[in-house]
Amino acid sequence: MNIVSLIIQLVSGAIGGNVAGAAIKSYSLGTLGNSIAGILGGAIGGHILSAVLGAGNGAAAAGAASASMDPSSILSNVAGGGVGGAILMIIVGLIRSKLGKSGN
């Protein structure tokens, strides 16, 4: 994993978290909360996707990934980060809404 892939995943995660927050208002954490949850989810989702696709295995794959960013790797970073960010934001929002309702 190189730094460019990580940055793409983090930015995509923040965007994914905010898009999910806008789409599901009842679980929204606000812009800052959605962004933070999205960034964390983007990093986690990107790592999981790269592990599933096998991009993180072997020194040759790591060297090739850091040497050039082809469109398919960029797209997988965006997808993994965006989806991971959206999923984590929804999970955190769901937990927050359930805890808030039980406290009343």
N, C-alpha and C positions, 0 to 999 in steps of 0.2 A: 504494500500500500504506500503510495507516495503522497506528498502533501497536496498536490493538485486534486487528486481523487478525494481526499478528506475534505478539502474546502468545498468542492462541488457537492458532496454529501451533506455538509453542514448547512450550506445555503439552501439546498433543495429541501432539507428537513425543516428549516425555518419557514419556507414558503408553504410546504405541505401542512405544517401545523397551523398556519394562519388560514389557509384555504379550508381546512377541516373545521376550524373554529368559526369561520364565516358560514359554512354550510350547516353546521349543527350548533346553533346558538345556545342551546341548553347546556352544552358541555364546554363552551368557550371559556378560556381562562383569561381573556383579555389579550391585547396584542403582545405585550411583553411575556406573559405566561405561555401563550401559544408558541411564541418564537423560541423560548427556552426549552419547552417540552419538545418542540419540533427539531431543534438543533441536537438535543440528546438522542431523540429517536432517529434522526438522520444518520448519526454516527453509528448507532447500533444496527439499524436496518441496512446500511451500506456494508458493514462488516459481515452481517449474516448473508446478504446476497452474494458478496464476493467469495465467501466460504462455500456457499452452495454451488456457485458456478465454477469453483476451483481456481479462481484467479489468485488466491493467496498461497497456493501450494508450489513449492519448488523455487530455487534461486533463479532459474532461467525465466520463469513466468514473472517473477518480481522485477528482474532486470529488464524484461521486455515491456512491462507495464510502465516502468519509470522512464524508459527511453522515449516512448511515444504514446499519445492518447488518441486512439482511433475512435471514430464516432460510436461504435457499439459499446466501448468501455465508458465513454462519457454518458451515453444514454442509460446504461445500467447503473451508473453512479447517481444520476438524476432520479431514476425510478426507485432505487433502493432508499435513497435519502428522503425523497418526497413521501413515499408510502410509509416508511418507518416513522417519519416525523408526524404524519397524520395519525397513524395508529397509536403512537405513544401519547399524543395530545388527547385523543379520544379516551384512552384508558385513564389518564390522569384526571380528565374532566369528569368521567363517570365516577371515579372514586371520590372526587371532591363533592360532586352533587349528592352521592349517597351518604357521605359523612355529614354534609350540611343538613340533610333532611332528617337524619337520625338524632341530631343534636337539638332539634326543636321540640 
